Amino acid sequence: MGFLGFSRRDAEHIIDGGLPPGRADLDGVRRLAAFMRATSQVEPPPPMSVDLYCQIVGFPPATA
Amino acid sequence: MQSIDERARPTHTRHTTTAGAPPSLALLVDDARNGSAHAFEHIYRRLAGQVASYLRWHRASDPDGLTNEVFAQVHCNMARFRGDDQRFRSWLFTIAHHRMIDDRRRSSRQPRVGGDVDDDDSYGSGDVEEDAFADMAHDEVRDLVAVLSPDQRDVVLLRVVADLSVEEVARLLDKREGAVKALQHRALAALRRHLVQHGVT
């Protein structure tokens, strides 16, 4: 288990979104990791800038 | 593998699906490497939100603008990229990470003027199920991550938000895999302590 109160394997479980068996006490940090992952998955792409759009379609940069 | 006939079609048709299945990232990367602007736009739509989120968790000064810069750099080097779709994601976040470090250095040299740059409302725009944290103010949740050391924060955000493997994070940060595992272990322990102190169980 180690001096941190849970093992590296437990930490790997949590990072992967799971709860180590018999470790309900780690549910708070598991939910935080799940929240962080969820926010990244639901965040919409920011608007594409005119400069980036011009770059990918091969137009001269708008700000040139 | 695509047939020759399928390959000969204009690339935009390969990215339009009728059955609702999105084109694979591997196919998009392959076409973008061969100059398809349409494929690159698809990649942007698929991954730019995750990159912006990664930069936002790092409290970058302008996550949306920086995301555009990241993709501009990716586009510049796209033709030279070699690897599969997972390698591409790893490469993308390597660029995002380096841009974030540049941004942090730049920001540390400039005094802040006006309001807090983190006053956006980008979190909570979707259906985030972890409601205990969704109910907290966004800055409060990000403050939880701020209790970590820079190394711990890098590892946790790359593992969780960027969804990279231990091996990929080790390569990106130029660390041994054992060191990455130790950092994520200590990071979670620090977060757990902080949560307990603040009554979140």
Chai-1 contact restraints between the chains, C-beta under 6 A:
chainA,res_idxA,chainB,res_idxB,connection_type,confidence,min_distance_angstrom,max_distance_angstrom,comment,restraint_id
A,L4,B,A189,contact,1.0,0.0,6.0,A-B,restraint_1
A,R8,B,K181,contact,1.0,0.0,6.0,A-B,restraint_2
A,R8,B,H185,contact,1.0,0.0,6.0,A-B,restraint_3
A,A11,B,Q184,contact,1.0,0.0,6.0,A-B,restraint_4
A,A11,B,H185,contact,1.0,0.0,6.0,A-B,restraint_5
A,A11,B,L188,contact,1.0,0.0,6.0,A-B,restraint_6
A,I14,B,L188,contact,1.0,0.0,6.0,A-B,restraint_7
A,I15,B,R159,contact,1.0,0.0,6.0,A-B,restraint_8
A,G28,B,L195,contact,1.0,0.0,6.0,A-B,restraint_9
A,G28,B,V200,contact,1.0,0.0,6.0,A-B,restraint_10
A,G28,B,T201,contact,1.0,0.0,6.0,A-B,restraint_11
A,V29,B,L188,contact,1.0,0.0,6.0,A-B,restraint_12
A,V29,B,L191,contact,1.0,0.0,6.0,A-B,restraint_13
A,V29,B,R192,contact,1.0,0.0,6.0,A-B,restraint_14
A,R31,B,E130,contact,1.0,0.0,6.0,A-B,restraint_15
A,A33,B,V160,contact,1.0,0.0,6.0,A-B,restraint_16
A,A34,B,E130,contact,1.0,0.0,6.0,A-B,restraint_17
A,F35,B,E130,contact,1.0,0.0,6.0,A-B,restraint_18
A,F35,B,F133,contact,1.0,0.0,6.0,A-B,restraint_19
A,M36,B,V160,contact,1.0,0.0,6.0,A-B,restraint_20
A,M36,B,V161,contact,1.0,0.0,6.0,A-B,restraint_21
A,R37,B,V160,contact,1.0,0.0,6.0,A-B,restraint_22
A,A38,B,V128,contact,1.0,0.0,6.0,A-B,restraint_23
A,T39,B,S53,contact,1.0,0.0,6.0,A-B,restraint_24
A,T39,B,Y123,contact,1.0,0.0,6.0,A-B,restraint_25
A,S40,B,Q50,contact,1.0,0.0,6.0,A-B,restraint_26
A,S40,B,S53,contact,1.0,0.0,6.0,A-B,restraint_27
A,S40,B,V161,contact,1.0,0.0,6.0,A-B,restraint_28
A,V42,B,G126,contact,1.0,0.0,6.0,A-B,restraint_29
A,E43,B,G49,contact,1.0,0.0,6.0,A-B,restraint_30
A,E43,B,A52,contact,1.0,0.0,6.0,A-B,restraint_31
A,E43,B,S53,contact,1.0,0.0,6.0,A-B,restraint_32
A,E43,B,S122,contact,1.0,0.0,6.0,A-B,restraint_33
A,P44,B,G49,contact,1.0,0.0,6.0,A-B,restraint_34
A,P45,B,R45,contact,1.0,0.0,6.0,A-B,restraint_35
A,P45,B,A48,contact,1.0,0.0,6.0,A-B,restraint_36
A,P45,B,G49,contact,1.0,0.0,6.0,A-B,restraint_37
A,P46,B,A52,contact,1.0,0.0,6.0,A-B,restraint_38
A,P46,B,D64,contact,1.0,0.0,6.0,A-B,restraint_39
A,P46,B,T67,contact,1.0,0.0,6.0,A-B,restraint_40
A,S49,B,N68,contact,1.0,0.0,6.0,A-B,restraint_41
A,L52,B,N68,contact,1.0,0.0,6.0,A-B,restraint_42
A,L52,B,F71,contact,1.0,0.0,6.0,A-B,restraint_43
A,L52,B,A72,contact,1.0,0.0,6.0,A-B,restraint_44
A,Q55,B,A72,contact,1.0,0.0,6.0,A-B,restraint_45
A,Q55,B,H75,contact,1.0,0.0,6.0,A-B,restraint_46
A,I56,B,A37,contact,1.0,0.0,6.0,A-B,restraint_47
A,I56,B,F40,contact,1.0,0.0,6.0,A-B,restraint_48
A,I56,B,H75,contact,1.0,0.0,6.0,A-B,restraint_49
A,V57,B,A37,contact,1.0,0.0,6.0,A-B,restraint_50
